[in-house]
Amino acid sequence: SPNNTGENVPGSNNLSQVEREEKVNIAAQGVLFVDAQKRQDGYYNYVYDFNAQCVVENGVKTCPFGGVDMFETTNTWSALSNFAAYEISSNSEYLTKSLQDLSKLNEYCAKDRTKCLWVLVQPSIIYNKTQNAQVKSFLQLQAPALRSAPLSPDNVMLAAIQVRAMFMMASILDDASLLSKAQNGLNALSTRLVNGPSMYQENKKRFAQDSCWVALANLYN
């Protein structure tokens, strides 16, 4: 089918037809796994019972869920997963799934934009690769909350994710105020790392805790 040829697989020119088909098949199985966790309301189960026995049927792994195991913001990850499958396979059905997941995410975020400050990197990635107007609209609606909210005061990882989203959205929306806040936030996080706890690798080289998240945000500076 022309919709799932695998021609978009990174480096596909160097892959044999068999290798491309294998990657497309892996993408398809990943989509089936994500679909298996989808609820009737359009959101996804997030945490499964690690003590429960997972079942594999027709190559699809399904795990029993229980308790409080759903976060509406999980849709940002399902959207990115479906989009990655689309990139690999060129199957437009996966792109449709991705955009539907983002639509449900926006539906949730519209109730309180401040609850979605840490799930904006994924739609930013999708927008940069698609220039999709629906995705851009979602980011525009989230921008005021991201611009006005303080950085997470006690979690460097979450604060760094905020900063990364600011850098990405500043570029997408041509928003100088977001860019300025991102740069100030990056400087503040660097200070927090210096004064914060550290951890040691096997070679005894010192790394500040959560410094990888700050370094990742800095790549977008």
MDTraj code that builds the backbone (N, CA, C; nanometers):
import mdtraj as md
import numpy as np

residues = "SER PRO ASN ASN THR GLY GLU ASN VAL PRO GLY SER ASN ASN LEU SER GLN VAL GLU ARG GLU GLU LYS VAL ASN ILE ALA ALA GLN GLY VAL LEU PHE VAL ASP ALA GLN LYS ARG GLN ASP GLY TYR TYR ASN TYR VAL TYR ASP PHE ASN ALA GLN CYS VAL VAL GLU ASN GLY VAL LYS THR CYS PRO PHE GLY GLY VAL ASP MET PHE GLU THR THR ASN THR TRP SER ALA LEU SER ASN PHE ALA ALA TYR GLU ILE SER SER ASN SER GLU TYR LEU THR LYS SER LEU GLN ASP LEU SER LYS LEU ASN GLU TYR CYS ALA LYS ASP ARG THR LYS CYS LEU TRP VAL LEU VAL GLN PRO SER ILE ILE TYR ASN LYS THR GLN ASN ALA GLN VAL LYS SER PHE LEU GLN LEU GLN ALA PRO ALA LEU ARG SER ALA PRO LEU SER PRO ASP ASN VAL MET LEU ALA ALA ILE GLN VAL ARG ALA MET PHE MET MET ALA SER ILE LEU ASP ASP ALA SER LEU LEU SER LYS ALA GLN ASN GLY LEU ASN ALA LEU SER THR ARG LEU VAL ASN GLY PRO SER MET TYR GLN GLU ASN LYS LYS ARG PHE ALA GLN ASP SER CYS TRP VAL ALA LEU ALA ASN LEU TYR ASN".split()
xyz = np.array([
    [0.0844, -0.1189, 0.0000],
    [0.0000, 0.0000, 0.0000],
    [0.0877, 0.1236, 0.0000],
    [0.0519, 0.2316, -0.0730],
    [0.1318, 0.3532, -0.0741],
    [0.1293, 0.4257, 0.0581],
    [0.0377, 0.3874, 0.1487],
    [0.0278, 0.4560, 0.2771],
    [0.1174, 0.3967, 0.3845],
    [0.1824, 0.2861, 0.3582],
    [0.2677, 0.2276, 0.4610],
    [0.3913, 0.1635, 0.3992],
    [0.4610, 0.2412, 0.3186],
    [0.5773, 0.1894, 0.2480],
    [0.7048, 0.1958, 0.3296],
    [0.7051, 0.2796, 0.4329],
    [0.8264, 0.2946, 0.5103],
    [0.9279, 0.3869, 0.4463],
    [0.8858, 0.4637, 0.3473],
    [0.9804, 0.5509, 0.2777],
    [1.0304, 0.6648, 0.3656],
    [0.9576, 0.6964, 0.4735],
    [0.9988, 0.8054, 0.5613],
    [1.0919, 0.7610, 0.6727],
    [1.1241, 0.6332, 0.6801],
    [1.2139, 0.5856, 0.7845],
    [1.3471, 0.6588, 0.7721],
    [1.3946, 0.7228, 0.8837],
    [1.5241, 0.7904, 0.8761],
    [1.6324, 0.6968, 0.8253],
    [1.7055, 0.7421, 0.7236],
    [1.8100, 0.6594, 0.6659],
    [1.7569, 0.5478, 0.5785],
    [1.6300, 0.5614, 0.5328],
    [1.5669, 0.4509, 0.4584],
    [1.6380, 0.4214, 0.3272],
    [1.7092, 0.5196, 0.2733],
    [1.7812, 0.4952, 0.1487],
    [1.8882, 0.3882, 0.1648],
    [1.9312, 0.3695, 0.2887],
    [2.0350, 0.2702, 0.3161],
    [1.9774, 0.1379, 0.3646],
    [1.8440, 0.1276, 0.3668],
    [1.7793, 0.0069, 0.4156],
    [1.7297, -0.0772, 0.2989],
    [1.7332, -0.2079, 0.3200],
    [1.6740, -0.2972, 0.2211],
    [1.5224, -0.2934, 0.2370],
    [1.4514, -0.3460, 0.1391],
    [1.3055, -0.3510, 0.1471],
    [1.2615, -0.4309, 0.2683],
    [1.3331, -0.5389, 0.2974],
    [1.2987, -0.6214, 0.4135],
    [1.3156, -0.5417, 0.5421],
    [1.4235, -0.4636, 0.5526],
    [1.4472, -0.3833, 0.6723],
    [1.3416, -0.2747, 0.6882],
    [1.3022, -0.2132, 0.5777],
    [1.1973, -0.1112, 0.5842],
    [1.0656, -0.1730, 0.6309],
    [1.0327, -0.2875, 0.5752],
    [0.9080, -0.3537, 0.6127],
    [0.9099, -0.3937, 0.7596],
    [1.0266, -0.4325, 0.8096],
    [1.0379, -0.4694, 0.9512],
    [1.0094, -0.3486, 1.0397],
    [1.0629, -0.2336, 1.0034],
    [1.0404, -0.1129, 1.0823],
    [0.8937, -0.0704, 1.0765],
    [0.8331, -0.0833, 0.9609],
    [0.6915, -0.0504, 0.9476],
    [0.6085, -0.1440, 1.0348],
    [0.6434, -0.2717, 1.0380],
    [0.5709, -0.3686, 1.1195],
    [0.5857, -0.3373, 1.2679],
    [0.7061, -0.2985, 1.3106],
    [0.7284, -0.2612, 1.4508],
    [0.6432, -0.1396, 1.4865],
    [0.6379, -0.0424, 1.3954],
    [0.5554, 0.0768, 1.4192],
    [0.4093, 0.0381, 1.4346],
    [0.3628, -0.0520, 1.3500],
    [0.2233, -0.0952, 1.3554],
    [0.1916, -0.1645, 1.4870],
    [0.2851, -0.2483, 1.5341],
    [0.2643, -0.3161, 1.6612],
    [0.2628, -0.2163, 1.7763],
    [0.3464, -0.1129, 1.7661],
    [0.3463, -0.0091, 1.8692],
    [0.2136, 0.0637, 1.8752],
    [0.1560, 0.0937, 1.7586],
    [0.0257, 0.1602, 1.7537],
    [-0.0819, 0.0704, 1.8150],
    [-0.0753, -0.0578, 1.7864],
    [-0.1731, -0.1502, 1.8437],
    [-0.1637, -0.1539, 1.9957],
    [-0.0411, -0.1475, 2.0475],
    [-0.0245, -0.1465, 2.1931],
    [-0.0841, -0.0202, 2.2526],
    [-0.0552, 0.0944, 2.1913],
    [-0.1117, 0.2208, 2.2402],
    [-0.2642, 0.2162, 2.2333],
    [-0.3184, 0.1678, 2.1219],
    [-0.4634, 0.1577, 2.1059],
    [-0.5266, 0.0705, 2.2143],
    [-0.4536, -0.0331, 2.2555],
    [-0.5075, -0.1252, 2.3555],
    [-0.5261, -0.0574, 2.4907],
    [-0.4560, 0.0534, 2.5138],
    [-0.4674, 0.1236, 2.6421],
    [-0.5682, 0.2388, 2.6360],
    [-0.6291, 0.2606, 2.5194],
    [-0.7202, 0.3739, 2.5022],
    [-0.8555, 0.3462, 2.5661],
    [-0.9074, 0.4454, 2.6337],
    [-1.0368, 0.4352, 2.6989],
    [-1.1476, 0.4858, 2.6055],
    [-1.2700, 0.4597, 2.6408],
    [-1.3823, 0.5023, 2.5588],
    [-1.3940, 0.6540, 2.5533],
    [-1.3419, 0.7241, 2.6550],
    [-1.3527, 0.8697, 2.6571],
    [-1.2421, 0.9384, 2.5766],
    [-1.1553, 0.8594, 2.5126],
    [-1.0516, 0.9167, 2.4284],
    [-0.9201, 0.9413, 2.4985],
    [-0.9137, 0.9110, 2.6283],
    [-0.7884, 0.9226, 2.7024],
    [-0.7302, 0.7829, 2.7236],
    [-0.6134, 0.7756, 2.7877],
    [-0.5404, 0.6493, 2.7931],
    [-0.5080, 0.6077, 2.9355],
    [-0.5127, 0.4773, 2.9589],
    [-0.4591, 0.4237, 3.0830],
    [-0.3081, 0.4455, 3.0842],
    [-0.2564, 0.4751, 3.2006],
    [-0.1160, 0.5154, 3.2112],
    [-0.0321, 0.4177, 3.2927],
    [-0.0800, 0.3783, 3.4079],
    [-0.0027, 0.2919, 3.4962],
    [-0.0763, 0.1597, 3.5147],
    [-0.0067, 0.0512, 3.4867],
    [-0.0720, -0.0785, 3.5064],
    [-0.0189, -0.1449, 3.6325],
    [-0.0894, -0.2444, 3.6764],
    [-0.0526, -0.3180, 3.7964],
    [0.0661, -0.4076, 3.7642],
    [0.1839, -0.3741, 3.8212],
    [0.3049, -0.4484, 3.7900],
    [0.2999, -0.5925, 3.8407],
    [0.2088, -0.6190, 3.9326],
    [0.1958, -0.7547, 3.9844],
    [0.0996, -0.8392, 3.9017],
    [0.0311, -0.7749, 3.8098],
    [-0.0651, -0.8470, 3.7265],
    [0.0063, -0.9119, 3.6081],
    [-0.0526, -1.0153, 3.5555],
    [0.0054, -1.0885, 3.4439],
    [-0.0384, -1.0257, 3.3110],
    [0.0571, -0.9787, 3.2327],
    [0.0246, -0.9228, 3.1021],
    [0.0017, -1.0360, 3.0021],
    [-0.0819, -1.0094, 2.9046],
    [-0.1179, -1.1094, 2.8049],
    [-0.0748, -1.0606, 2.6675],
    [-0.0101, -1.1474, 2.5910],
    [0.0282, -1.1151, 2.4535],
    [-0.0568, -1.1990, 2.3594],
    [-0.1329, -1.1301, 2.2748],
    [-0.2205, -1.1986, 2.1801],
    [-0.2058, -1.1329, 2.0436],
    [-0.1703, -1.2132, 1.9451],
    [-0.1462, -1.1623, 1.8092],
    [-0.0412, -1.0518, 1.8075],
    [0.0578, -1.0701, 1.8926],
    [0.1685, -0.9750, 1.8954],
    [0.1410, -0.8477, 1.9725],
    [0.0226, -0.8369, 2.0345],
    [-0.0138, -0.7155, 2.1095],
    [-0.0113, -0.7466, 2.2584],
    [0.0649, -0.6663, 2.3331],
    [0.0750, -0.6848, 2.4772],
    [-0.0307, -0.6016, 2.5472],
    [-0.1133, -0.6652, 2.6282],
    [-0.2167, -0.5967, 2.7040],
    [-0.1993, -0.6291, 2.8512],
    [-0.2040, -0.5252, 2.9359],
    [-0.1844, -0.5437, 3.0784],
    [-0.3079, -0.4980, 3.1545],
    [-0.3477, -0.5721, 3.2575],
    [-0.4640, -0.5322, 3.3375],
    [-0.4377, -0.3987, 3.4066],
    [-0.5385, -0.3167, 3.4138],
    [-0.5274, -0.1887, 3.4810],
    [-0.6187, -0.1873, 3.6020],
    [-0.5849, -0.1040, 3.6964],
    [-0.6699, -0.0926, 3.8142],
    [-0.6349, 0.0311, 3.8941],
    [-0.7309, 0.0760, 3.9733],
    [-0.7056, 0.1922, 4.0567],
    [-0.7036, 0.3205, 3.9759],
    [-0.6419, 0.4227, 4.0319],
    [-0.6306, 0.5516, 3.9639],
    [-0.5146, 0.5413, 3.8663],
    [-0.5446, 0.5191, 3.7402],
    [-0.4396, 0.4849, 3.6446],
    [-0.4516, 0.5634, 3.5152],
    [-0.5225, 0.6769, 3.5188],
    [-0.5409, 0.7532, 3.3961],
    [-0.5109, 0.9003, 3.4222],
    [-0.4271, 0.9567, 3.3343],
    [-0.4020, 1.1000, 3.3365],
    [-0.4338, 1.1526, 3.1971],
    [-0.5183, 1.2553, 3.1892],
    [-0.5567, 1.3073, 3.0583],
    [-0.4363, 1.3559, 2.9785],
    [-0.3346, 1.4043, 3.0495],
    [-0.2163, 1.4564, 2.9812],
    [-0.1324, 1.3470, 2.9163],
    [-0.1633, 1.2204, 2.9446],
    [-0.0947, 1.1104, 2.8768],
    [-0.1142, 1.1189, 2.7261],
    [-0.2192, 1.1871, 2.6817],
    [-0.2454, 1.1994, 2.5384],
    [-0.1328, 1.2679, 2.4632],
    [-0.0503, 1.3451, 2.5330],
    [0.0622, 1.4079, 2.4639],
    [0.1621, 1.3019, 2.4182],
    [0.1756, 1.1936, 2.4974],
    [0.2688, 1.0856, 2.4613],
    [0.2083, 0.9939, 2.3558],
    [0.0780, 0.9657, 2.3672],
    [0.0150, 0.8817, 2.2644],
    [0.0173, 0.9533, 2.1302],
    [-0.0014, 1.0854, 2.1331],
    [0.0043, 1.1632, 2.0088],
    [0.1422, 1.1535, 1.9453],
    [0.2458, 1.1648, 2.0278],
    [0.3818, 1.1570, 1.9743],
    [0.4128, 1.0163, 1.9251],
    [0.3639, 0.9148, 1.9957],
    [0.3860, 0.7760, 1.9533],
    [0.3202, 0.7499, 1.8184],
    [0.1957, 0.7936, 1.8041],
    [0.1261, 0.7740, 1.6770],
    [0.1921, 0.8533, 1.5646],
    [0.2428, 0.9714, 1.5973],
    [0.3098, 1.0505, 1.4946],
    [0.4405, 0.9843, 1.4522],
    [0.5129, 0.9272, 1.5475],
    [0.6373, 0.8565, 1.5140],
    [0.6079, 0.7391, 1.4208],
    [0.4972, 0.6693, 1.4470],
    [0.4575, 0.5590, 1.3589],
    [0.4242, 0.6106, 1.2195],
    [0.3625, 0.7274, 1.2141],
    [0.3319, 0.7890, 1.0839],
    [0.4605, 0.8229, 1.0085],
    [0.5574, 0.8798, 1.0796],
    [0.6841, 0.9141, 1.0154],
    [0.7521, 0.7908, 0.9568],
    [0.7461, 0.6805, 1.0297],
    [0.8124, 0.5586, 0.9855],
    [0.7404, 0.4947, 0.8672],
    [0.6075, 0.4958, 0.8727],
    [0.5297, 0.4165, 0.7768],
    [0.4658, 0.4971, 0.6646],
    [0.4513, 0.6275, 0.6825],
    [0.3761, 0.7132, 0.5903],
    [0.2274, 0.6814, 0.5899],
    [0.1812, 0.6063, 0.6883],
    [0.0394, 0.5695, 0.6963],
    [-0.0384, 0.6865, 0.7566],
    [-0.1215, 0.7507, 0.6764],
    [-0.1919, 0.8708, 0.7205],
    [-0.2895, 0.8420, 0.8348],
    [-0.3284, 0.7164, 0.8514],
    [-0.4173, 0.6804, 0.9623],
    [-0.3513, 0.7138, 1.0965],
    [-0.2211, 0.6936, 1.1049],
    [-0.1501, 0.7218, 1.2295],
    [-0.1425, 0.8715, 1.2563],
    [-0.1288, 0.9514, 1.1527],
    [-0.1303, 1.0961, 1.1700],
    [-0.2663, 1.1418, 1.2202],
    [-0.3721, 1.0831, 1.1665],
    [-0.5069, 1.1156, 1.2130],
    [-0.5222, 1.0830, 1.3608],
    [-0.4730, 0.9675, 1.4016],
    [-0.4784, 0.9283, 1.5430],
    [-0.4033, 1.0295, 1.6290],
    [-0.2863, 1.0717, 1.5826],
    [-0.2053, 1.1668, 1.6571],
    [-0.2799, 1.2981, 1.6789],
    [-0.3405, 1.3493, 1.5736],
    [-0.4127, 1.4764, 1.5832],
    [-0.5380, 1.4628, 1.6696],
    [-0.6015, 1.3468, 1.6647],
    [-0.7177, 1.3227, 1.7507],
    [-0.6763, 1.3232, 1.8977],
    [-0.5618, 1.2636, 1.9275],
    [-0.5122, 1.2618, 2.0655],
    [-0.4824, 1.4029, 2.1141],
    [-0.4247, 1.4849, 2.0275],
    [-0.3962, 1.6234, 2.0656],
    [-0.5251, 1.7034, 2.0836],
    [-0.6264, 1.6728, 2.0045],
    [-0.7555, 1.7399, 2.0187],
    [-0.8168, 1.7103, 2.1554],
    [-0.8081, 1.5839, 2.1987],
    [-0.8575, 1.5480, 2.3316],
    [-0.7723, 1.6131, 2.4403],
    [-0.6429, 1.6231, 2.4178],
    [-0.5556, 1.6904, 2.5143],
    [-0.5976, 1.8362, 2.5290],
    [-0.6213, 1.9032, 2.4183],
    [-0.6639, 2.0433, 2.4230],
    [-0.7971, 2.0574, 2.4948],
    [-0.8862, 1.9620, 2.4739],
    [-1.0157, 1.9633, 2.5413],
    [-0.9973, 1.9630, 2.6925],
    [-0.9024, 1.8816, 2.7393],
    [-0.8730, 1.8767, 2.8831],
    [-0.8035, 2.0043, 2.9291],
    [-0.7037, 2.0479, 2.8549],
    [-0.6247, 2.1642, 2.8952],
    [-0.7081, 2.2915, 2.8985],
    [-0.8124, 2.2973, 2.8173],
    [-0.8969, 2.4162, 2.8118],
    [-0.9628, 2.4458, 2.9461],
    [-0.9774, 2.3423, 3.0291],
    [-1.0399, 2.3610, 3.1606],
    [-0.9467, 2.4356, 3.2549],
    [-0.8164, 2.4168, 3.2390],
    [-0.7165, 2.4861, 3.3211],
    [-0.5822, 2.4734, 3.2504],
    [-0.5426, 2.5786, 3.1787],
    [-0.4213, 2.5735, 3.0974],
    [-0.2962, 2.5501, 3.1815],
    [-0.2998, 2.5850, 3.3089],
    [-0.1808, 2.5681, 3.3939],
    [-0.1517, 2.4214, 3.4252],
    [-0.2478, 2.3336, 3.3997],
    [-0.2252, 2.1914, 3.4248],
    [-0.1501, 2.1235, 3.3099],
    [-0.1234, 2.1998, 3.2037],
    [-0.0627, 2.1400, 3.0845],
    [0.0704, 2.2058, 3.0484],
    [0.1383, 2.2619, 3.1459],
    [0.2646, 2.3312, 3.1195],
    [0.3763, 2.2355, 3.0811],
    [0.3620, 2.1089, 3.1197],
    [0.4715, 2.0135, 3.1024],
    [0.4456, 1.9137, 2.9897],
    [0.3462, 1.9398, 2.9064],
    [0.3136, 1.8472, 2.7977],
    [0.3108, 1.9193, 2.6633],
    [0.3904, 2.0237, 2.6500],
    [0.3886, 2.1061, 2.5289],
    [0.5044, 2.0780, 2.4346],
    [0.6049, 2.0061, 2.4829],
    [0.7179, 1.9721, 2.3961],
    [0.6731, 1.8786, 2.2846],
    [0.5913, 1.7797, 2.3180],
    [0.5489, 1.6804, 2.2191],
    [0.4687, 1.7433, 2.1049],
    [0.3651, 1.8253, 2.1339],
    [0.2950, 1.8895, 2.0224],
    [0.3838, 1.9881, 1.9459],
    [0.4830, 2.0456, 2.0143],
    [0.5767, 2.1343, 1.9437],
    [0.6590, 2.0557, 1.8427],
    [0.7020, 1.9362, 1.8808],
    [0.7754, 1.8493, 1.7888],
    [0.6883, 1.8160, 1.6678],
    [0.5630, 1.7810, 1.6950],
    [0.4711, 1.7440, 1.5870],
    [0.4466, 1.8638, 1.4952],
    [0.4293, 1.9822, 1.5539],
    [0.4062, 2.0997, 1.4696],
    [0.5265, 2.1291, 1.3805],
    [0.6452, 2.1219, 1.4377],
    [0.7657, 2.1539, 1.3594],
    [0.7821, 2.0631, 1.2389],
    [0.7231, 1.9438, 1.2456],
    [0.7369, 1.8492, 1.1348],
    [0.6163, 1.8476, 1.0410],
    [0.5073, 1.9125, 1.0833],
    [0.3863, 1.9089, 1.0013],
    [0.3339, 2.0468, 0.9629],
    [0.3678, 2.1481, 1.0434],
    [0.3122, 2.2831, 1.0247],
    [0.1586, 2.2785, 1.0280],
    [0.1056, 2.1892, 1.1106],
    [-0.0392, 2.1698, 1.1169],
    [-0.1060, 2.2845, 1.1935],
    [-0.2076, 2.3446, 1.1332],
    [-0.2737, 2.4612, 1.1926],
    [-0.3437, 2.4267, 1.3234],
    [-0.4001, 2.3069, 1.3319],
    [-0.4679, 2.2641, 1.4542],
    [-0.3706, 2.2587, 1.5707],
    [-0.2520, 2.2062, 1.5467],
    [-0.1515, 2.1952, 1.6521],
    [-0.1029, 2.3347, 1.6921],
    [-0.0810, 2.4201, 1.5937],
    [-0.0364, 2.5562, 1.6243],
    [-0.1398, 2.6305, 1.7081],
    [-0.2670, 2.6116, 1.6764],
    [-0.3730, 2.6752, 1.7536],
    [-0.3691, 2.6318, 1.8992],
    [-0.3472, 2.5034, 1.9224],
    [-0.3357, 2.4523, 2.0589],
    [-0.2199, 2.5200, 2.1314],
    [-0.1056, 2.5323, 2.0656],
    [0.0109, 2.5955, 2.1277],
    [-0.0157, 2.7435, 2.1557],
    [-0.0851, 2.8101, 2.0659],
    [-0.1199, 2.9506, 2.0877],
    [-0.2097, 2.9668, 2.2101],
    [-0.3028, 2.8748, 2.2273],
    [-0.3915, 2.8806, 2.3427],
    [-0.3168, 2.8549, 2.4733],
    [-0.2108, 2.7753, 2.4666],
    [-0.1331, 2.7434, 2.5867],
    [-0.0290, 2.8500, 2.6205],
    [0.0086, 2.9306, 2.5236],
    [0.1188, 3.0251, 2.5417],
    [0.1013, 3.1206, 2.6593],
    [-0.0154, 3.1827, 2.6790],
    [-0.0290, 3.2757, 2.7918],
    [-0.0013, 3.2114, 2.9276],
    [-0.0483, 3.0884, 2.9466],
    [-0.0250, 3.0196, 3.0737],
    [0.1224, 2.9878, 3.0917],
    [0.1867, 2.9440, 2.9848],
    [0.3291, 2.9118, 2.9919],
    [0.4106, 3.0378, 3.0192],
    [0.3678, 3.1485, 2.9596],
    [0.4393, 3.2749, 2.9733],
    [0.4282, 3.3306, 3.1156],
    [0.3140, 3.3121, 3.1784],
    [0.2893, 3.3746, 3.3084],
    [0.3214, 3.2852, 3.4273],
    [0.3270, 3.1567, 3.4070],
    [0.3483, 3.0648, 3.5197],
    [0.4934, 3.0657, 3.5653],
    [0.5172, 3.0568, 3.6973],
    [0.6550, 3.0438, 3.7460],
    [0.7092, 2.9054, 3.7145],
    [0.8415, 2.8928, 3.7134],
    [0.9011, 2.7610, 3.6964],
    [0.8714, 2.6758, 3.8187],
    [0.8580, 2.5463, 3.7962],
    [0.8355, 2.4543, 3.9074],
    [0.9410, 2.4786, 4.0146],
    [0.9014, 2.5150, 4.1372],
    [0.9978, 2.5586, 4.2380],
    [1.0823, 2.4476, 4.2996],
    [1.0317, 2.3248, 4.2992],
    [1.1021, 2.2187, 4.3712],
    [1.1330, 2.0969, 4.2843],
    [1.1196, 2.1121, 4.1532],
    [1.1457, 2.0003, 4.0633],
    [1.2194, 2.0517, 3.9403],
    [1.3512, 2.0280, 3.9368],
    [1.4337, 2.0774, 3.8271],
    [1.3902, 2.0162, 3.6945],
    [1.3535, 1.8890, 3.6949],
    [1.3124, 1.8226, 3.5725],
    [1.1919, 1.8931, 3.5103],
    [1.0874, 1.9167, 3.5902],
    [0.9680, 1.9821, 3.5384],
    [0.9967, 2.1250, 3.4940],
    [1.0798, 2.1952, 3.5704],
    [1.1153, 2.3321, 3.5333],
    [1.1902, 2.3342, 3.4006],
    [1.2794, 2.2376, 3.3810],
    [1.3557, 2.2307, 3.2562],
    [1.2655, 2.1975, 3.1383],
    [1.1641, 2.1144, 3.1617],
    [1.0680, 2.0840, 3.0559],
    [0.9905, 2.2105, 3.0180],
    [0.9543, 2.2912, 3.1197],
    [0.8897, 2.4186, 3.0910],
    [0.9787, 2.5069, 3.0026],
    [1.1056, 2.5150, 3.0385],
    [1.1987, 2.6005, 2.9646],
    [1.2146, 2.5506, 2.8212],
    [1.2268, 2.4202, 2.8055],
    [1.2390, 2.3645, 2.6705],
    [1.1172, 2.3988, 2.5866],
    [0.9971, 2.3856, 2.6458],
    [0.8742, 2.4208, 2.5743],
    [0.8734, 2.5685, 2.5373],
    [0.9226, 2.6532, 2.6274],
    [0.9284, 2.7967, 2.5982],
    [1.0162, 2.8247, 2.4773],
    [1.1330, 2.7635, 2.4727],
    [1.2225, 2.7847, 2.3583],
    [1.1552, 2.7400, 2.2281],
    [1.0940, 2.6220, 2.2311],
    [1.0324, 2.5675, 2.1102],
    [0.9142, 2.6530, 2.0650],
    [0.8303, 2.6926, 2.1606],
    [0.7114, 2.7691, 2.1257],
    [0.7453, 2.9131, 2.0894],
    [0.8519, 2.9664, 2.1471],
    [0.8958, 3.1008, 2.1086],
    [0.9318, 3.1047, 1.9612],
    [0.9941, 2.9983, 1.9139],
    [1.0303, 2.9891, 1.7728],
    [0.9071, 2.9694, 1.6847],
    [0.8179, 2.8819, 1.7268],
    [0.6980, 2.8512, 1.6484],
    [0.6062, 2.9724, 1.6376],
    [0.5895, 3.0437, 1.7501],
    [0.4942, 3.1543, 1.7562],
    [0.5601, 3.2898, 1.7361],
    [0.6911, 3.2887, 1.7156],
    [0.7658, 3.4141, 1.7013],
    [0.7362, 3.5062, 1.8195],
    [0.7537, 3.4508, 1.9395],
    [0.7151, 3.5178, 2.0638],
    [0.8403, 3.5572, 2.1415],
    [0.8764, 3.6858, 2.1366],
    [0.9979, 3.7340, 2.2012],
    [0.9891, 3.7236, 2.3532],
    [0.8698, 3.7405, 2.4087],
    [0.8556, 3.7334, 2.5542],
    [0.8789, 3.5917, 2.6051],
    [0.8331, 3.4921, 2.5286],
    [0.8601, 3.3527, 2.5675],
    [1.0086, 3.3213, 2.5590],
    [1.0733, 3.3738, 2.4561],
    [1.2168, 3.3510, 2.4405],
    [1.2936, 3.4118, 2.5563],
    [1.2590, 3.5337, 2.5943],
    [1.3263, 3.6000, 2.7056],
    [1.3066, 3.5225, 2.8356],
    [1.1841, 3.4751, 2.8585],
    [1.1572, 3.3994, 2.9806],
    [1.2320, 3.2668, 2.9792],
    [1.2413, 3.2055, 2.8631],
    [1.3146, 3.0795, 2.8524],
    [1.4625, 3.0999, 2.8874],
    [1.5218, 3.2054, 2.8355],
    [1.6630, 3.2326, 2.8620],
    [1.6861, 3.2638, 3.0093],
    [1.5960, 3.3426, 3.0684],
    [1.6072, 3.3713, 3.2116],
    [1.5875, 3.2447, 3.2942],
    [1.4935, 3.1615, 3.2513],
    [1.4694, 3.0370, 3.3231],
    [1.5874, 2.9428, 3.3160],
    [1.6527, 2.9381, 3.2006],
    [1.7703, 2.8529, 3.1854],
    [1.8826, 2.8991, 3.2783],
    [1.9018, 3.0286, 3.2888],
    [2.0036, 3.0822, 3.3793],
    [1.9709, 3.0482, 3.5246],
    [1.8429, 3.0608, 3.5602],
    [1.8010, 3.0296, 3.6968],
    [1.8222, 2.8819, 3.7282],
    [1.7938, 2.7959, 3.6318],
    [1.8124, 2.6526, 3.6532],
    [1.9596, 2.6176, 3.6675],
    [2.0448, 2.6844, 3.5924],
    [2.1889, 2.6593, 3.6039],
    [2.2373, 2.6917, 3.7440],
    [2.1841, 2.7998, 3.8022],
    [2.2189, 2.8361, 3.9403],
    [2.1669, 2.7326, 4.0376],
    [2.0463, 2.6849, 4.0159],
    [1.9890, 2.5826, 4.1033],
    [2.0709, 2.4546, 4.0990],
    [2.1244, 2.4214, 3.9833],
    [2.2061, 2.3001, 3.9720],
    [2.3346, 2.3132, 4.0528],
    [2.3959, 2.4298, 4.0481],
    [2.5215, 2.4514, 4.1214],
    [2.4989, 2.4360, 4.2714],
    [2.3855, 2.4846, 4.3173],
    [2.3571, 2.4822, 4.4616],
    [2.2776, 2.3603, 4.5050],
    [2.2406, 2.2768, 4.4110],
    [2.1564, 2.1626, 4.4435],
    [2.2350, 2.0353, 4.4700],
    [2.1643, 1.9240, 4.4899],
    [2.2312, 1.7961, 4.5184],
    [2.3043, 1.7431, 4.3957],
    [2.4008, 1.6585, 4.4189],
    [2.4758, 1.5997, 4.3091],
    [2.4705, 1.4478, 4.3196],
    [2.5030, 1.3834, 4.2097],
    [2.5128, 1.2380, 4.2105],
    [2.6414, 1.2002, 4.1397],
    [2.6874, 1.0787, 4.1588],
    [2.8157, 1.0385, 4.1040],
    [2.7998, 0.9176, 4.0139],
    [2.8679, 0.9232, 3.9011],
    [2.8705, 0.8109, 3.8105],
    [2.9808, 0.7148, 3.8523],
    [2.9964, 0.6073, 3.7793],
    [3.0962, 0.5071, 3.8168],
    [3.2375, 0.5624, 3.8116],
    [3.2605, 0.6554, 3.7200],
    [3.3948, 0.7126, 3.7093],
    [3.4188, 0.8249, 3.8094],
    [3.3218, 0.8447, 3.8996],
    [3.3320, 0.9436, 4.0073],
    [3.3204, 1.0875, 3.9588],
    [3.2916, 1.1068, 3.8323],
    [3.2731, 1.2426, 3.7835],
    [3.1414, 1.2966, 3.8366],
    [3.1434, 1.4210, 3.8842],
    [3.0266, 1.4797, 3.9480],
    [2.9279, 1.5334, 3.8454],
    [2.8031, 1.4947, 3.8615],
    [2.6952, 1.5488, 3.7806],
    [2.5858, 1.5966, 3.8744],
    [2.5371, 1.7171, 3.8527],
    [2.4257, 1.7667, 3.9329],
    [2.2997, 1.6872, 3.9004],
    [2.2207, 1.6611, 4.0013],
    [2.0979, 1.5853, 3.9823],
    [2.0060, 1.6582, 3.8842],
    [1.9523, 1.5852, 3.7889],
    [1.8617, 1.6375, 3.6859],
    [1.9288, 1.7320, 3.5873],
    [2.0629, 1.7338, 3.5855],
    [2.1323, 1.8235, 3.4929],
    [2.1070, 1.7868, 3.3468],
    [2.0755, 1.6607, 3.3205],
    [2.0494, 1.6195, 3.1820],
    [1.9285, 1.6923, 3.1256],
    [1.8271, 1.7185, 3.2103],
    [1.7085, 1.7883, 3.1641],
    [1.7400, 1.9333, 3.1279],
    [1.8282, 1.9942, 3.2066],
    [1.8678, 2.1323, 3.1793],
    [1.9512, 2.1371, 3.0507],
    [2.0405, 2.0385, 3.0346],
    [2.1220, 2.0335, 2.9134],
    [2.0342, 2.0149, 2.7901],
    [1.9299, 1.9349, 2.8013],
    [1.8387, 1.9140, 2.6894],
    [1.7658, 2.0442, 2.6533],
    [1.7215, 2.1180, 2.7554],
    [1.6549, 2.2463, 2.7298],
    [1.7503, 2.3430, 2.6621],
    [1.8765, 2.3380, 2.7020],
    [1.9767, 2.4299, 2.6473],
    [2.0027, 2.4063, 2.4997],
    [1.9760, 2.2859, 2.4502],
    [1.9939, 2.2564, 2.3082],
    [1.9022, 2.3429, 2.2222],
    [1.7952, 2.3929, 2.2790],
    [1.6981, 2.4716, 2.2032],
    [1.7196, 2.6215, 2.2208],
    [1.8237, 2.6567, 2.2943],
    [1.8546, 2.7981, 2.3206],
    [1.9096, 2.8643, 2.1945],
])
top = md.Topology()
chain = top.add_chain()
for i, resn in enumerate(residues, 1):
    res = top.add_residue(resn, chain, resSeq=i)
    for name in ("N", "CA", "C"):
        top.add_atom(name, md.element.get_by_symbol(name[0]), res)
traj = md.Trajectory(xyz[None], top)
